[in-house]
Amino acid sequence: PEPPRGNYEARPRGPAIPFMAVAKLFIASPTLRWMALASGLFAISANALVTWMPALLMRGFGASPQEVALYYGPVVGVSLMIGLFASGGIIARFVGRSARAYAVVPAIATLICAPLTGLALMSDSWQMVLVWSAVPIALLNFPVPPALTVVQNLAPPEARSTASAMLMLVLILIGIGLGPLLVGAMSDMFAAGQGEDSLRLAMIATMVPIMVLTAGALFMASRTIAAEHAAVAEAG
């Protein structure tokens, strides 16, 4: 049978913490605030990329729907999978030295991702867009595993499920809600002067700066993350 939640914690598990109390936990913790913000910003870039890349390949580079279906899906799927596993593996190598690795590693990856994404979108053919996008797509996914891990580490056993759900709520509301919308609105704004290039320019103008902001939020989280992990460990 499944063991009770919190069964292996140093202190006994208490009653479930109400939703608003968990929200206050995020507000009170600088690390959780910055990690939640970074997760929301990451989701804007990720959802904008996934939503608009097929349209860009067809509208801006002349790829056929069949070519997009055949090549785009595998590139994105494999790159995202590599990013998820690489993120966990690299962080596991460094987190034993300092809990700051939970924030610093994805911050560096996202910071590298920003110029690589811009270069990929400036390629001269849809094939090269996909080739050069593989690495930034993998790097773009680095913030997800550590964000979920930090929430589990810092939230008490009674609040972990709600805290994880709250982080996913941020990812969905901000990422899915704003990512595609921002790029679409920017593309419409550029359409009059840039024509077929409007979507590509809109993706660069929104996604690249947001990736830099994501890295900044993660670096801010890295300033307090070690102290908060130590405080949780001392509390038992």
C-alpha positions as CSV (number, residue, x, y, z in Angstrom):
1,P,0.0,0.0,0.0
2,E,1.0,3.6,-0.6
3,P,2.7,4.9,2.6
4,P,1.2,8.0,4.3
5,R,2.3,11.3,2.9
6,G,5.0,12.8,5.1
7,N,5.6,9.4,6.7
8,Y,9.4,9.9,6.4
9,E,9.6,13.5,7.6
10,A,11.4,14.2,10.8
11,R,8.2,15.8,12.3
12,P,4.7,14.3,12.2
13,R,2.4,15.5,9.5
14,G,-0.3,17.8,10.6
15,P,-3.7,18.7,9.1
16,A,-3.9,20.0,5.5
17,I,-3.1,23.6,5.1
18,P,-5.8,25.8,3.5
19,F,-5.3,27.2,0.0
20,M,-4.9,30.9,1.2
21,A,-2.4,29.8,3.8
22,V,-0.3,28.2,1.0
23,A,-0.6,31.4,-1.0
24,K,0.7,33.3,1.9
25,L,3.6,30.8,2.1
26,F,4.6,31.8,-1.5
27,I,4.3,35.5,-0.6
28,A,6.4,35.1,2.5
29,S,9.2,33.2,0.8
30,P,11.4,35.2,-1.5
31,T,12.6,32.0,-3.1
32,L,9.2,30.7,-3.9
33,R,8.1,34.2,-5.2
34,W,11.0,34.4,-7.6
35,M,10.7,30.8,-8.7
36,A,7.0,31.2,-9.4
37,L,7.7,34.4,-11.4
38,A,10.4,32.6,-13.3
39,S,8.1,29.7,-14.0
40,G,5.4,32.0,-15.4
41,L,7.9,33.8,-17.6
42,F,9.3,30.5,-18.8
43,A,5.9,29.4,-19.7
44,I,5.2,32.5,-21.8
45,S,8.2,31.8,-24.0
46,A,7.6,28.0,-24.1
47,N,3.9,28.3,-25.1
48,A,4.6,31.1,-27.6
49,L,7.2,28.9,-29.3
50,V,5.1,25.8,-29.4
51,T,2.0,27.7,-30.6
52,W,3.5,29.9,-33.3
53,M,6.5,27.9,-34.6
54,P,4.4,25.8,-37.1
55,A,2.7,28.9,-38.4
56,L,6.1,30.6,-38.8
57,L,7.6,27.6,-40.7
58,M,4.7,27.7,-43.1
59,R,4.0,31.4,-43.4
60,G,7.5,32.8,-43.1
61,F,9.6,30.0,-44.7
62,G,7.2,28.2,-47.1
63,A,7.1,24.8,-45.4
64,S,4.2,22.6,-46.3
65,P,1.8,21.3,-43.6
66,Q,3.1,17.8,-44.3
67,E,6.7,18.9,-43.8
68,V,5.9,20.6,-40.5
69,A,4.0,17.6,-39.3
70,L,6.9,15.2,-40.2
71,Y,9.8,17.2,-38.8
72,Y,8.6,19.8,-36.3
73,G,7.0,17.4,-33.8
74,P,10.1,15.1,-33.5
75,V,12.5,18.0,-33.1
76,V,10.4,19.6,-30.3
77,G,9.6,16.4,-28.6
78,V,13.2,15.1,-28.5
79,S,14.6,18.4,-27.5
80,L,12.2,18.9,-24.7
81,M,12.9,15.4,-23.4
82,I,16.6,16.0,-23.5
83,G,16.2,19.3,-21.7
84,L,14.2,17.8,-18.9
85,F,16.6,14.9,-18.3
86,A,19.7,17.1,-18.7
87,S,18.4,19.7,-16.3
88,G,17.8,17.1,-13.6
89,G,21.2,15.4,-14.2
90,I,23.2,18.6,-14.2
91,I,21.5,20.0,-11.2
92,A,22.0,16.7,-9.3
93,R,25.8,17.0,-9.8
94,F,26.0,20.5,-8.3
95,V,23.2,20.7,-5.7
96,G,25.2,18.6,-3.2
97,R,27.6,21.6,-3.0
98,S,24.9,24.2,-2.7
99,A,21.1,24.5,-3.1
100,R,21.7,27.5,-5.3
101,A,22.2,25.1,-8.2
102,Y,18.4,24.7,-8.3
103,A,18.2,28.3,-9.6
104,V,21.7,29.0,-11.1
105,V,21.8,26.1,-13.5
106,P,18.4,26.9,-15.2
107,A,19.3,30.6,-15.1
108,I,22.4,30.1,-17.1
109,A,20.7,27.7,-19.5
110,T,17.9,30.2,-20.1
111,L,20.3,33.1,-20.5
112,I,22.2,31.1,-23.2
113,C,18.8,30.1,-24.7
114,A,17.9,33.8,-25.5
115,P,20.5,34.6,-28.2
116,L,20.4,31.1,-29.6
117,T,16.6,31.5,-30.1
118,G,17.1,34.8,-31.9
119,L,19.7,33.3,-34.2
120,A,17.5,30.3,-34.9
121,L,14.6,32.5,-35.9
122,M,16.8,34.5,-38.2
123,S,17.8,31.5,-40.3
124,D,17.1,31.6,-44.0
125,S,15.2,28.3,-44.4
126,W,12.7,26.3,-42.3
127,Q,15.1,23.4,-42.2
128,M,17.8,25.5,-40.6
129,V,15.2,27.0,-38.2
130,L,14.5,23.5,-36.9
131,V,18.2,22.6,-36.7
132,W,19.2,25.7,-34.8
133,S,16.1,25.5,-32.6
134,A,16.9,22.1,-31.2
135,V,19.5,23.4,-28.6
136,P,17.5,26.4,-27.4
137,I,14.3,24.3,-27.1
138,A,16.2,21.9,-24.8
139,L,17.7,24.7,-22.7
140,L,14.3,26.5,-22.5
141,N,12.9,23.6,-20.5
142,F,15.6,23.6,-17.8
143,P,13.5,25.7,-15.3
144,V,10.7,23.1,-14.9
145,P,12.2,20.3,-12.8
146,P,14.1,22.5,-10.3
147,A,11.0,24.8,-9.8
148,L,8.9,21.8,-8.9
149,T,11.6,20.4,-6.7
150,V,12.1,23.6,-4.8
151,V,8.4,23.9,-4.1
152,Q,8.4,20.4,-2.7
153,N,11.6,21.1,-0.6
154,L,10.4,24.3,0.9
155,A,6.7,23.6,1.4
156,P,5.7,21.6,4.5
157,P,4.3,18.1,4.0
158,E,0.8,19.4,4.6
159,A,1.0,21.9,1.8
160,R,3.1,20.2,-0.9
161,S,0.2,19.1,-3.2
162,T,-1.5,22.5,-3.0
163,A,1.8,24.3,-3.5
164,S,2.6,22.2,-6.6
165,A,-0.8,22.9,-7.9
166,M,-0.4,26.6,-7.3
167,L,2.9,26.6,-9.3
168,M,1.1,24.8,-12.2
169,L,-1.7,27.4,-12.0
170,V,0.9,30.1,-12.5
171,L,2.4,28.2,-15.5
172,I,-1.0,27.7,-17.1
173,L,-2.6,31.2,-16.4
174,I,0.5,33.2,-17.4
175,G,2.1,30.9,-19.9
176,I,-0.9,29.7,-21.9
177,G,-2.8,32.8,-21.3
178,L,-0.2,35.4,-22.2
179,G,2.4,33.6,-24.4
180,P,0.5,33.1,-27.6
181,L,-1.5,36.3,-27.1
182,L,1.6,38.5,-26.8
183,V,3.2,37.1,-29.9
184,G,0.0,37.3,-31.9
185,A,-0.7,40.9,-30.9
186,M,2.9,41.9,-31.7
187,S,2.7,40.2,-35.1
188,D,-0.5,42.1,-35.9
189,M,1.3,45.3,-34.9
190,F,4.3,44.6,-37.2
191,A,2.1,43.3,-40.1
192,A,1.6,46.6,-41.8
193,G,5.3,47.3,-42.2
194,Q,6.9,43.9,-42.2
195,G,4.5,41.7,-44.1
196,E,5.4,38.0,-44.0
197,D,8.3,38.7,-41.5
198,S,5.9,40.1,-38.9
199,L,5.5,36.8,-37.0
200,R,9.2,36.1,-36.9
201,L,10.0,39.6,-35.6
202,A,7.2,39.3,-33.1
203,M,8.6,36.0,-31.7
204,I,12.0,37.5,-31.4
205,A,10.8,40.8,-29.9
206,T,8.8,39.0,-27.2
207,M,10.4,35.6,-26.5
208,V,14.1,36.7,-26.3
209,P,13.6,39.5,-23.7
210,I,11.3,37.3,-21.7
211,M,14.0,34.6,-21.6
212,V,16.4,37.2,-20.2
213,L,13.8,38.2,-17.6
214,T,13.4,34.5,-16.7
215,A,17.1,34.2,-16.1
216,G,17.0,37.3,-14.0
217,A,14.2,36.0,-11.8
218,L,16.1,32.7,-11.3
219,F,19.3,34.5,-10.3
220,M,17.2,36.5,-7.8
221,A,15.9,33.2,-6.4
222,S,19.5,31.9,-6.1
223,R,20.2,34.7,-3.5
224,T,17.9,33.2,-0.9
225,I,17.4,29.6,-1.9
226,A,20.3,28.1,0.1
227,A,19.3,29.9,3.3
228,E,15.7,28.8,3.0
229,H,16.7,25.2,2.4
230,A,19.0,25.3,5.5
231,A,16.2,26.8,7.6
232,V,13.8,24.0,6.5
233,A,16.4,21.4,7.3
234,E,17.0,22.8,10.8
235,A,13.3,22.9,11.5
236,G,13.2,19.2,10.8
